[in-house]
Amino acid sequence: MKWNDVRALYPNQWVKLRILNSHKDNGYLYIDDMEILKIISDDKEATLELTHSTGNSIVFHTSHDVIKTKLIKNLGLFRRISN
């Protein structure tokens, strides 16, 4: 399903999606094709769903014209080594 279709079906709502196809450009991941996993009723539930999202699932609000997320480089773990 395309983002415009999701926005038309569920205007001004939070949705949990599975990313089926995406591409990277200028430090962003643009989602091209998706599957709706869940329609979310409020902000509190959206936050909870987001914290439980793993792998290729994402929570996004349909008020956005474009569905994209900023790519963050994994910096790994840091720890202090005592002398």
HTML snippet that shows the backbone in 3Dmol.js (N, CA, C, O; Angstrom):
<script src="https://3Dmol.org/build/3Dmol-min.js"></script>
<div id="view" style="width:600px;height:400px;position:relative"></div>
<script>
const pdb = `
ATOM      1  N   MET A   1       0.842  -1.164   0.000  1.00  0.00           N
ATOM      2  CA  MET A   1       0.000   0.000   0.000  1.00  0.00           C
ATOM      3  C   MET A   1       0.898   1.242   0.000  1.00  0.00           C
ATOM      4  O   MET A   1       1.972   1.235   0.602  1.00  0.00           O
ATOM      5  N   LYS A   2       0.467   2.275  -0.657  1.00  0.00           N
ATOM      6  CA  LYS A   2       1.206   3.531  -0.731  1.00  0.00           C
ATOM      7  C   LYS A   2       0.724   4.489   0.355  1.00  0.00           C
ATOM      8  O   LYS A   2      -0.404   4.382   0.837  1.00  0.00           O
ATOM      9  N   TRP A   3       1.599   5.435   0.737  1.00  0.00           N
ATOM     10  CA  TRP A   3       1.297   6.377   1.821  1.00  0.00           C
ATOM     11  C   TRP A   3       0.063   7.227   1.515  1.00  0.00           C
ATOM     12  O   TRP A   3      -0.732   7.492   2.417  1.00  0.00           O
ATOM     13  N   ASN A   4      -0.114   7.658   0.271  1.00  0.00           N
ATOM     14  CA  ASN A   4      -1.298   8.447  -0.076  1.00  0.00           C
ATOM     15  C   ASN A   4      -2.582   7.669   0.162  1.00  0.00           C
ATOM     16  O   ASN A   4      -3.589   8.244   0.576  1.00  0.00           O
ATOM     17  N   ASP A   5      -2.558   6.363  -0.097  1.00  0.00           N
ATOM     18  CA  ASP A   5      -3.731   5.517   0.153  1.00  0.00           C
ATOM     19  C   ASP A   5      -4.025   5.406   1.648  1.00  0.00           C
ATOM     20  O   ASP A   5      -5.181   5.468   2.066  1.00  0.00           O
ATOM     21  N   VAL A   6      -2.968   5.240   2.451  1.00  0.00           N
ATOM     22  CA  VAL A   6      -3.136   5.154   3.912  1.00  0.00           C
ATOM     23  C   VAL A   6      -3.721   6.459   4.438  1.00  0.00           C
ATOM     24  O   VAL A   6      -4.638   6.444   5.258  1.00  0.00           O
ATOM     25  N   ARG A   7      -3.195   7.587   3.969  1.00  0.00           N
ATOM     26  CA  ARG A   7      -3.683   8.901   4.403  1.00  0.00           C
ATOM     27  C   ARG A   7      -5.149   9.106   4.030  1.00  0.00           C
ATOM     28  O   ARG A   7      -5.904   9.697   4.802  1.00  0.00           O
ATOM     29  N   ALA A   8      -5.558   8.626   2.859  1.00  0.00           N
ATOM     30  CA  ALA A   8      -6.948   8.772   2.410  1.00  0.00           C
ATOM     31  C   ALA A   8      -7.897   7.912   3.248  1.00  0.00           C
ATOM     32  O   ALA A   8      -9.002   8.338   3.582  1.00  0.00           O
ATOM     33  N   LEU A   9      -7.453   6.697   3.583  1.00  0.00           N
ATOM     34  CA  LEU A   9      -8.287   5.783   4.369  1.00  0.00           C
ATOM     35  C   LEU A   9      -8.387   6.179   5.847  1.00  0.00           C
ATOM     36  O   LEU A   9      -9.434   6.008   6.470  1.00  0.00           O
ATOM     37  N   TYR A  10      -7.293   6.708   6.401  1.00  0.00           N
ATOM     38  CA  TYR A  10      -7.213   7.007   7.835  1.00  0.00           C
ATOM     39  C   TYR A  10      -6.696   8.427   8.064  1.00  0.00           C
ATOM     40  O   TYR A  10      -5.587   8.604   8.567  1.00  0.00           O
ATOM     41  N   PRO A  11      -7.489   9.445   7.698  1.00  0.00           N
ATOM     42  CA  PRO A  11      -7.013  10.825   7.845  1.00  0.00           C
ATOM     43  C   PRO A  11      -6.824  11.222   9.310  1.00  0.00           C
ATOM     44  O   PRO A  11      -7.635  10.886  10.173  1.00  0.00           O
ATOM     45  N   ASN A  12      -5.735  11.944   9.565  1.00  0.00           N
ATOM     46  CA  ASN A  12      -5.433  12.503  10.881  1.00  0.00           C
ATOM     47  C   ASN A  12      -5.447  11.454  12.003  1.00  0.00           C
ATOM     48  O   ASN A  12      -6.031  11.676  13.064  1.00  0.00           O
ATOM     49  N   GLN A  13      -4.799  10.312  11.754  1.00  0.00           N
ATOM     50  CA  GLN A  13      -4.743   9.229  12.742  1.00  0.00           C
ATOM     51  C   GLN A  13      -3.322   8.671  12.816  1.00  0.00           C
ATOM     52  O   GLN A  13      -2.532   8.799  11.881  1.00  0.00           O
ATOM     53  N   TRP A  14      -3.029   8.054  13.947  1.00  0.00           N
ATOM     54  CA  TRP A  14      -1.782   7.306  14.114  1.00  0.00           C
ATOM     55  C   TRP A  14      -1.976   5.912  13.528  1.00  0.00           C
ATOM     56  O   TRP A  14      -3.032   5.304  13.704  1.00  0.00           O
ATOM     57  N   VAL A  15      -0.966   5.409  12.837  1.00  0.00           N
ATOM     58  CA  VAL A  15      -1.014   4.050  12.288  1.00  0.00           C
ATOM     59  C   VAL A  15       0.314   3.355  12.558  1.00  0.00           C
ATOM     60  O   VAL A  15       1.374   3.979  12.539  1.00  0.00           O
ATOM     61  N   LYS A  16       0.238   2.061  12.807  1.00  0.00           N
ATOM     62  CA  LYS A  16       1.432   1.238  12.922  1.00  0.00           C
ATOM     63  C   LYS A  16       1.561   0.476  11.609  1.00  0.00           C
ATOM     64  O   LYS A  16       0.614  -0.169  11.157  1.00  0.00           O
ATOM     65  N   LEU A  17       2.746   0.556  11.001  1.00  0.00           N
ATOM     66  CA  LEU A  17       2.964   0.001   9.672  1.00  0.00           C
ATOM     67  C   LEU A  17       4.136  -0.957   9.644  1.00  0.00           C
ATOM     68  O   LEU A  17       5.066  -0.837  10.442  1.00  0.00           O
ATOM     69  N   ARG A  18       4.092  -1.897   8.735  1.00  0.00           N
ATOM     70  CA  ARG A  18       5.244  -2.743   8.426  1.00  0.00           C
ATOM     71  C   ARG A  18       5.828  -2.232   7.117  1.00  0.00           C
ATOM     72  O   ARG A  18       5.115  -2.106   6.122  1.00  0.00           O
ATOM     73  N   ILE A  19       7.114  -1.941   7.117  1.00  0.00           N
ATOM     74  CA  ILE A  19       7.789  -1.438   5.928  1.00  0.00           C
ATOM     75  C   ILE A  19       8.064  -2.618   4.995  1.00  0.00           C
ATOM     76  O   ILE A  19       8.745  -3.573   5.366  1.00  0.00           O
ATOM     77  N   LEU A  20       7.526  -2.534   3.784  1.00  0.00           N
ATOM     78  CA  LEU A  20       7.733  -3.584   2.793  1.00  0.00           C
ATOM     79  C   LEU A  20       8.817  -3.201   1.793  1.00  0.00           C
ATOM     80  O   LEU A  20       9.565  -4.054   1.316  1.00  0.00           O
ATOM     81  N   ASN A  21       8.893  -1.899   1.479  1.00  0.00           N
ATOM     82  CA  ASN A  21       9.890  -1.419   0.523  1.00  0.00           C
ATOM     83  C   ASN A  21      10.234   0.026   0.875  1.00  0.00           C
ATOM     84  O   ASN A  21       9.355   0.822   1.205  1.00  0.00           O
ATOM     85  N   SER A  22      11.526   0.355   0.801  1.00  0.00           N
ATOM     86  CA  SER A  22      11.970   1.711   1.140  1.00  0.00           C
ATOM     87  C   SER A  22      13.240   2.039   0.373  1.00  0.00           C
ATOM     88  O   SER A  22      13.857   1.172  -0.246  1.00  0.00           O
ATOM     89  N   HIS A  23      13.618   3.320   0.427  1.00  0.00           N
ATOM     90  CA  HIS A  23      14.883   3.740  -0.166  1.00  0.00           C
ATOM     91  C   HIS A  23      15.496   4.839   0.690  1.00  0.00           C
ATOM     92  O   HIS A  23      14.793   5.528   1.430  1.00  0.00           O
ATOM     93  N   LYS A  24      16.824   4.999   0.583  1.00  0.00           N
ATOM     94  CA  LYS A  24      17.557   6.001   1.353  1.00  0.00           C
ATOM     95  C   LYS A  24      17.950   7.148   0.431  1.00  0.00           C
ATOM     96  O   LYS A  24      18.316   6.947  -0.727  1.00  0.00           O
ATOM     97  N   ASP A  25      17.862   8.369   0.986  1.00  0.00           N
ATOM     98  CA  ASP A  25      18.270   9.542   0.231  1.00  0.00           C
ATOM     99  C   ASP A  25      18.571  10.686   1.189  1.00  0.00           C
ATOM    100  O   ASP A  25      17.734  11.038   2.019  1.00  0.00           O
ATOM    101  N   ASN A  26      19.758  11.265   1.079  1.00  0.00           N
ATOM    102  CA  ASN A  26      20.159  12.435   1.886  1.00  0.00           C
ATOM    103  C   ASN A  26      19.960  12.244   3.383  1.00  0.00           C
ATOM    104  O   ASN A  26      19.490  13.156   4.064  1.00  0.00           O
ATOM    105  N   GLY A  27      20.309  11.078   3.902  1.00  0.00           N
ATOM    106  CA  GLY A  27      20.221  10.832   5.332  1.00  0.00           C
ATOM    107  C   GLY A  27      18.837  10.466   5.842  1.00  0.00           C
ATOM    108  O   GLY A  27      18.622  10.409   7.053  1.00  0.00           O
ATOM    109  N   TYR A  28      17.902  10.218   4.946  1.00  0.00           N
ATOM    110  CA  TYR A  28      16.545   9.830   5.329  1.00  0.00           C
ATOM    111  C   TYR A  28      16.181   8.486   4.715  1.00  0.00           C
ATOM    112  O   TYR A  28      16.674   8.120   3.648  1.00  0.00           O
ATOM    113  N   LEU A  29      15.310   7.759   5.405  1.00  0.00           N
ATOM    114  CA  LEU A  29      14.723   6.536   4.878  1.00  0.00           C
ATOM    115  C   LEU A  29      13.304   6.882   4.458  1.00  0.00           C
ATOM    116  O   LEU A  29      12.480   7.255   5.294  1.00  0.00           O
ATOM    117  N   TYR A  30      13.016   6.760   3.173  1.00  0.00           N
ATOM    118  CA  TYR A  30      11.683   7.018   2.627  1.00  0.00           C
ATOM    119  C   TYR A  30      10.971   5.680   2.454  1.00  0.00           C
ATOM    120  O   TYR A  30      11.513   4.759   1.842  1.00  0.00           O
ATOM    121  N   ILE A  31       9.764   5.575   2.991  1.00  0.00           N
ATOM    122  CA  ILE A  31       9.018   4.322   2.908  1.00  0.00           C
ATOM    123  C   ILE A  31       8.130   4.374   1.673  1.00  0.00           C
ATOM    124  O   ILE A  31       7.266   5.243   1.550  1.00  0.00           O
ATOM    125  N   ASP A  32       8.352   3.435   0.761  1.00  0.00           N
ATOM    126  CA  ASP A  32       7.644   3.411  -0.519  1.00  0.00           C
ATOM    127  C   ASP A  32       6.395   2.530  -0.484  1.00  0.00           C
ATOM    128  O   ASP A  32       5.370   2.879  -1.069  1.00  0.00           O
ATOM    129  N   ASP A  33       6.481   1.402   0.194  1.00  0.00           N
ATOM    130  CA  ASP A  33       5.368   0.447   0.226  1.00  0.00           C
ATOM    131  C   ASP A  33       5.241  -0.086   1.642  1.00  0.00           C
ATOM    132  O   ASP A  33       6.247  -0.377   2.288  1.00  0.00           O
ATOM    133  N   MET A  34       4.009  -0.216   2.132  1.00  0.00           N
ATOM    134  CA  MET A  34       3.784  -0.594   3.526  1.00  0.00           C
ATOM    135  C   MET A  34       2.521  -1.420   3.684  1.00  0.00           C
ATOM    136  O   MET A  34       1.666  -1.475   2.800  1.00  0.00           O
ATOM    137  N   GLU A  35       2.436  -2.058   4.841  1.00  0.00           N
ATOM    138  CA  GLU A  35       1.264  -2.838   5.232  1.00  0.00           C
ATOM    139  C   GLU A  35       0.776  -2.267   6.563  1.00  0.00           C
ATOM    140  O   GLU A  35       1.571  -2.050   7.478  1.00  0.00           O
ATOM    141  N   ILE A  36      -0.528  -2.026   6.668  1.00  0.00           N
ATOM    142  CA  ILE A  36      -1.086  -1.505   7.918  1.00  0.00           C
ATOM    143  C   ILE A  36      -1.192  -2.643   8.925  1.00  0.00           C
ATOM    144  O   ILE A  36      -1.809  -3.673   8.653  1.00  0.00           O
ATOM    145  N   LEU A  37      -0.585  -2.445  10.089  1.00  0.00           N
ATOM    146  CA  LEU A  37      -0.668  -3.430  11.163  1.00  0.00           C
ATOM    147  C   LEU A  37      -1.766  -3.074  12.166  1.00  0.00           C
ATOM    148  O   LEU A  37      -2.452  -3.952  12.689  1.00  0.00           O
ATOM    149  N   LYS A  38      -1.924  -1.759  12.428  1.00  0.00           N
ATOM    150  CA  LYS A  38      -2.869  -1.353  13.464  1.00  0.00           C
ATOM    151  C   LYS A  38      -3.207   0.119  13.318  1.00  0.00           C
ATOM    152  O   LYS A  38      -2.339   0.933  13.000  1.00  0.00           O
ATOM    153  N   ILE A  39      -4.464   0.462  13.549  1.00  0.00           N
ATOM    154  CA  ILE A  39      -4.887   1.852  13.648  1.00  0.00           C
ATOM    155  C   ILE A  39      -4.870   2.195  15.133  1.00  0.00           C
ATOM    156  O   ILE A  39      -5.403   1.450  15.955  1.00  0.00           O
ATOM    157  N   ILE A  40      -4.258   3.317  15.469  1.00  0.00           N
ATOM    158  CA  ILE A  40      -4.041   3.674  16.868  1.00  0.00           C
ATOM    159  C   ILE A  40      -4.952   4.831  17.246  1.00  0.00           C
ATOM    160  O   ILE A  40      -5.060   5.817  16.517  1.00  0.00           O
ATOM    161  N   SER A  41      -5.605   4.700  18.395  1.00  0.00           N
ATOM    162  CA  SER A  41      -6.666   5.640  18.764  1.00  0.00           C
ATOM    163  C   SER A  41      -6.201   6.963  19.367  1.00  0.00           C
ATOM    164  O   SER A  41      -6.874   7.978  19.192  1.00  0.00           O
ATOM    165  N   ASP A  42      -5.062   6.980  20.075  1.00  0.00           N
ATOM    166  CA  ASP A  42      -4.653   8.228  20.727  1.00  0.00           C
ATOM    167  C   ASP A  42      -3.134   8.311  20.877  1.00  0.00           C
ATOM    168  O   ASP A  42      -2.412   7.358  20.586  1.00  0.00           O
ATOM    169  N   ASP A  43      -2.668   9.478  21.340  1.00  0.00           N
ATOM    170  CA  ASP A  43      -1.225   9.724  21.466  1.00  0.00           C
ATOM    171  C   ASP A  43      -0.556   8.777  22.456  1.00  0.00           C
ATOM    172  O   ASP A  43       0.559   8.311  22.221  1.00  0.00           O
ATOM    173  N   LYS A  44      -1.234   8.496  23.553  1.00  0.00           N
ATOM    174  CA  LYS A  44      -0.655   7.617  24.577  1.00  0.00           C
ATOM    175  C   LYS A  44      -0.432   6.213  24.017  1.00  0.00           C
ATOM    176  O   LYS A  44       0.625   5.617  24.224  1.00  0.00           O
ATOM    177  N   GLU A  45      -1.422   5.697  23.315  1.00  0.00           N
ATOM    178  CA  GLU A  45      -1.291   4.364  22.706  1.00  0.00           C
ATOM    179  C   GLU A  45      -0.216   4.377  21.615  1.00  0.00           C
ATOM    180  O   GLU A  45       0.512   3.399  21.449  1.00  0.00           O
ATOM    181  N   ALA A  46      -0.118   5.493  20.867  1.00  0.00           N
ATOM    182  CA  ALA A  46       0.898   5.606  19.819  1.00  0.00           C
ATOM    183  C   ALA A  46       2.299   5.527  20.419  1.00  0.00           C
ATOM    184  O   ALA A  46       3.183   4.875  19.862  1.00  0.00           O
ATOM    185  N   THR A  47       2.500   6.194  21.563  1.00  0.00           N
ATOM    186  CA  THR A  47       3.795   6.147  22.241  1.00  0.00           C
ATOM    187  C   THR A  47       4.117   4.728  22.682  1.00  0.00           C
ATOM    188  O   THR A  47       5.243   4.261  22.510  1.00  0.00           O
ATOM    189  N   LEU A  48       3.139   4.046  23.247  1.00  0.00           N
ATOM    190  CA  LEU A  48       3.330   2.671  23.694  1.00  0.00           C
ATOM    191  C   LEU A  48       3.666   1.756  22.517  1.00  0.00           C
ATOM    192  O   LEU A  48       4.577   0.934  22.609  1.00  0.00           O
ATOM    193  N   GLU A  49       2.938   1.897  21.422  1.00  0.00           N
ATOM    194  CA  GLU A  49       3.196   1.072  20.229  1.00  0.00           C
ATOM    195  C   GLU A  49       4.587   1.362  19.659  1.00  0.00           C
ATOM    196  O   GLU A  49       5.282   0.452  19.207  1.00  0.00           O
ATOM    197  N   LEU A  50       4.983   2.627  19.684  1.00  0.00           N
ATOM    198  CA  LEU A  50       6.294   2.991  19.165  1.00  0.00           C
ATOM    199  C   LEU A  50       7.409   2.340  19.972  1.00  0.00           C
ATOM    200  O   LEU A  50       8.392   1.866  19.403  1.00  0.00           O
ATOM    201  N   THR A  51       7.262   2.313  21.293  1.00  0.00           N
ATOM    202  CA  THR A  51       8.289   1.692  22.130  1.00  0.00           C
ATOM    203  C   THR A  51       8.358   0.184  21.928  1.00  0.00           C
ATOM    204  O   THR A  51       9.382  -0.431  22.222  1.00  0.00           O
ATOM    205  N   HIS A  52       7.291  -0.415  21.433  1.00  0.00           N
ATOM    206  CA  HIS A  52       7.263  -1.856  21.179  1.00  0.00           C
ATOM    207  C   HIS A  52       7.559  -2.202  19.719  1.00  0.00           C
ATOM    208  O   HIS A  52       7.553  -3.376  19.347  1.00  0.00           O
ATOM    209  N   SER A  53       7.816  -1.193  18.895  1.00  0.00           N
ATOM    210  CA  SER A  53       8.095  -1.429  17.477  1.00  0.00           C
ATOM    211  C   SER A  53       9.538  -1.892  17.301  1.00  0.00           C
ATOM    212  O   SER A  53      10.465  -1.283  17.836  1.00  0.00           O
ATOM    213  N   THR A  54       9.714  -2.951  16.561  1.00  0.00           N
ATOM    214  CA  THR A  54      11.054  -3.473  16.288  1.00  0.00           C
ATOM    215  C   THR A  54      11.173  -3.803  14.800  1.00  0.00           C
ATOM    216  O   THR A  54      10.178  -3.896  14.082  1.00  0.00           O
ATOM    217  N   GLY A  55      12.398  -3.974  14.369  1.00  0.00           N
ATOM    218  CA  GLY A  55      12.628  -4.403  12.991  1.00  0.00           C
ATOM    219  C   GLY A  55      12.076  -3.429  11.979  1.00  0.00           C
ATOM    220  O   GLY A  55      12.451  -2.257  11.966  1.00  0.00           O
ATOM    221  N   ASN A  56      11.198  -3.903  11.143  1.00  0.00           N
ATOM    222  CA  ASN A  56      10.685  -3.083  10.058  1.00  0.00           C
ATOM    223  C   ASN A  56       9.284  -2.523  10.323  1.00  0.00           C
ATOM    224  O   ASN A  56       8.520  -2.312   9.381  1.00  0.00           O
ATOM    225  N   SER A  57       8.940  -2.283  11.581  1.00  0.00           N
ATOM    226  CA  SER A  57       7.662  -1.642  11.887  1.00  0.00           C
ATOM    227  C   SER A  57       7.901  -0.219  12.373  1.00  0.00           C
ATOM    228  O   SER A  57       8.932   0.086  12.972  1.00  0.00           O
ATOM    229  N   ILE A  58       6.919   0.649  12.100  1.00  0.00           N
ATOM    230  CA  ILE A  58       7.030   2.065  12.427  1.00  0.00           C
ATOM    231  C   ILE A  58       5.646   2.596  12.795  1.00  0.00           C
ATOM    232  O   ILE A  58       4.634   2.108  12.292  1.00  0.00           O
ATOM    233  N   VAL A  59       5.608   3.586  13.664  1.00  0.00           N
ATOM    234  CA  VAL A  59       4.368   4.280  14.012  1.00  0.00           C
ATOM    235  C   VAL A  59       4.473   5.686  13.434  1.00  0.00           C
ATOM    236  O   VAL A  59       5.475   6.371  13.640  1.00  0.00           O
ATOM    237  N   PHE A  60       3.441   6.116  12.710  1.00  0.00           N
ATOM    238  CA  PHE A  60       3.501   7.401  12.029  1.00  0.00           C
ATOM    239  C   PHE A  60       2.110   8.018  11.990  1.00  0.00           C
ATOM    240  O   PHE A  60       1.111   7.300  11.985  1.00  0.00           O
ATOM    241  N   HIS A  61       2.040   9.352  11.961  1.00  0.00           N
ATOM    242  CA  HIS A  61       0.755  10.063  11.913  1.00  0.00           C
ATOM    243  C   HIS A  61       0.453  10.452  10.470  1.00  0.00           C
ATOM    244  O   HIS A  61       1.337  10.925   9.755  1.00  0.00           O
ATOM    245  N   THR A  62      -0.782  10.256  10.044  1.00  0.00           N
ATOM    246  CA  THR A  62      -1.151  10.485   8.650  1.00  0.00           C
ATOM    247  C   THR A  62      -1.279  11.967   8.286  1.00  0.00           C
ATOM    248  O   THR A  62      -1.607  12.286   7.143  1.00  0.00           O
ATOM    249  N   SER A  63      -1.031  12.864   9.220  1.00  0.00           N
ATOM    250  CA  SER A  63      -1.046  14.293   8.888  1.00  0.00           C
ATOM    251  C   SER A  63       0.181  14.694   8.065  1.00  0.00           C
ATOM    252  O   SER A  63       0.193  15.765   7.459  1.00  0.00           O
ATOM    253  N   HIS A  64       1.207  13.849   8.037  1.00  0.00           N
ATOM    254  CA  HIS A  64       2.425  14.127   7.272  1.00  0.00           C
ATOM    255  C   HIS A  64       2.225  13.801   5.796  1.00  0.00           C
ATOM    256  O   HIS A  64       1.667  12.759   5.452  1.00  0.00           O
ATOM    257  N   ASP A  65       2.686  14.702   4.925  1.00  0.00           N
ATOM    258  CA  ASP A  65       2.562  14.491   3.482  1.00  0.00           C
ATOM    259  C   ASP A  65       3.446  13.360   2.980  1.00  0.00           C
ATOM    260  O   ASP A  65       3.067  12.616   2.076  1.00  0.00           O
ATOM    261  N   VAL A  66       4.631  13.239   3.576  1.00  0.00           N
ATOM    262  CA  VAL A  66       5.618  12.242   3.153  1.00  0.00           C
ATOM    263  C   VAL A  66       5.987  11.398   4.364  1.00  0.00           C
ATOM    264  O   VAL A  66       6.122  11.918   5.471  1.00  0.00           O
ATOM    265  N   ILE A  67       6.148  10.109   4.154  1.00  0.00           N
ATOM    266  CA  ILE A  67       6.558   9.235   5.254  1.00  0.00           C
ATOM    267  C   ILE A  67       8.055   8.964   5.122  1.00  0.00           C
ATOM    268  O   ILE A  67       8.505   8.251   4.225  1.00  0.00           O
ATOM    269  N   LYS A  68       8.809   9.559   6.049  1.00  0.00           N
ATOM    270  CA  LYS A  68      10.261   9.393   6.057  1.00  0.00           C
ATOM    271  C   LYS A  68      10.743   9.475   7.494  1.00  0.00           C
ATOM    272  O   LYS A  68      10.067  10.025   8.363  1.00  0.00           O
ATOM    273  N   THR A  69      11.919   8.920   7.727  1.00  0.00           N
ATOM    274  CA  THR A  69      12.533   8.982   9.046  1.00  0.00           C
ATOM    275  C   THR A  69      14.020   9.239   8.878  1.00  0.00           C
ATOM    276  O   THR A  69      14.641   8.729   7.946  1.00  0.00           O
ATOM    277  N   LYS A  70      14.582  10.017   9.764  1.00  0.00           N
ATOM    278  CA  LYS A  70      16.001  10.361   9.690  1.00  0.00           C
ATOM    279  C   LYS A  70      16.833   9.141  10.083  1.00  0.00           C
ATOM    280  O   LYS A  70      16.548   8.481  11.082  1.00  0.00           O
ATOM    281  N   LEU A  71      17.848   8.854   9.300  1.00  0.00           N
ATOM    282  CA  LEU A  71      18.752   7.750   9.597  1.00  0.00           C
ATOM    283  C   LEU A  71      19.800   8.220  10.596  1.00  0.00           C
ATOM    284  O   LEU A  71      20.410   9.275  10.422  1.00  0.00           O
ATOM    285  N   ILE A  72      19.998   7.442  11.624  1.00  0.00           N
ATOM    286  CA  ILE A  72      20.985   7.754  12.652  1.00  0.00           C
ATOM    287  C   ILE A  72      22.031   6.663  12.643  1.00  0.00           C
ATOM    288  O   ILE A  72      21.706   5.477  12.709  1.00  0.00           O
ATOM    289  N   LYS A  73      23.289   7.064  12.561  1.00  0.00           N
ATOM    290  CA  LYS A  73      24.363   6.080  12.568  1.00  0.00           C
ATOM    291  C   LYS A  73      24.470   5.433  13.940  1.00  0.00           C
ATOM    292  O   LYS A  73      24.370   6.111  14.963  1.00  0.00           O
ATOM    293  N   ASN A  74      24.670   4.141  13.958  1.00  0.00           N
ATOM    294  CA  ASN A  74      24.853   3.414  15.207  1.00  0.00           C
ATOM    295  C   ASN A  74      26.258   3.705  15.714  1.00  0.00           C
ATOM    296  O   ASN A  74      27.247   3.337  15.080  1.00  0.00           O
ATOM    297  N   LEU A  75      26.337   4.363  16.854  1.00  0.00           N
ATOM    298  CA  LEU A  75      27.630   4.730  17.403  1.00  0.00           C
ATOM    299  C   LEU A  75      28.209   3.659  18.299  1.00  0.00           C
ATOM    300  O   LEU A  75      29.347   3.778  18.753  1.00  0.00           O
ATOM    301  N   GLY A  76      27.451   2.625  18.557  1.00  0.00           N
ATOM    302  CA  GLY A  76      27.921   1.538  19.403  1.00  0.00           C
ATOM    303  C   GLY A  76      27.828   1.881  20.872  1.00  0.00           C
ATOM    304  O   GLY A  76      27.207   2.873  21.251  1.00  0.00           O
ATOM    305  N   LEU A  77      28.440   1.067  21.685  1.00  0.00           N
ATOM    306  CA  LEU A  77      28.396   1.271  23.127  1.00  0.00           C
ATOM    307  C   LEU A  77      29.636   2.022  23.594  1.00  0.00           C
ATOM    308  O   LEU A  77      30.746   1.785  23.115  1.00  0.00           O
ATOM    309  N   PHE A  78      29.430   2.897  24.502  1.00  0.00           N
ATOM    310  CA  PHE A  78      30.545   3.634  25.109  1.00  0.00           C
ATOM    311  C   PHE A  78      30.641   3.254  26.565  1.00  0.00           C
ATOM    312  O   PHE A  78      29.626   3.095  27.244  1.00  0.00           O
ATOM    313  N   ARG A  79      31.823   3.111  27.030  1.00  0.00           N
ATOM    314  CA  ARG A  79      32.002   2.876  28.480  1.00  0.00           C
ATOM    315  C   ARG A  79      33.296   3.515  28.906  1.00  0.00           C
ATOM    316  O   ARG A  79      34.236   3.662  28.125  1.00  0.00           O
ATOM    317  N   ARG A  80      33.317   3.881  30.128  1.00  0.00           N
ATOM    318  CA  ARG A  80      34.497   4.537  30.682  1.00  0.00           C
ATOM    319  C   ARG A  80      35.429   3.457  31.211  1.00  0.00           C
ATOM    320  O   ARG A  80      35.009   2.557  31.938  1.00  0.00           O
ATOM    321  N   ILE A  81      36.676   3.557  30.843  1.00  0.00           N
ATOM    322  CA  ILE A  81      37.674   2.605  31.335  1.00  0.00           C
ATOM    323  C   ILE A  81      38.464   3.283  32.446  1.00  0.00           C
ATOM    324  O   ILE A  81      39.093   4.319  32.225  1.00  0.00           O
ATOM    325  N   SER A  82      38.431   2.697  33.643  1.00  0.00           N
ATOM    326  CA  SER A  82      39.160   3.304  34.767  1.00  0.00           C
ATOM    327  C   SER A  82      40.654   3.073  34.641  1.00  0.00           C
ATOM    328  O   SER A  82      41.110   2.051  34.130  1.00  0.00           O
ATOM    329  N   ASN A  83      41.386   4.035  35.114  1.00  0.00           N
ATOM    330  CA  ASN A  83      42.851   3.954  35.056  1.00  0.00           C
ATOM    331  C   ASN A  83      43.404   3.304  36.301  1.00  0.00           C
ATOM    332  O   ASN A  83      44.618   3.151  36.430  1.00  0.00           O
TER     333      ASN A  83
END
`;
const viewer = $3Dmol.createViewer("view");
viewer.addModel(pdb, "pdb");
viewer.setStyle({}, {cartoon: {color: "spectrum"}});
viewer.zoomTo();
viewer.render();
</script>
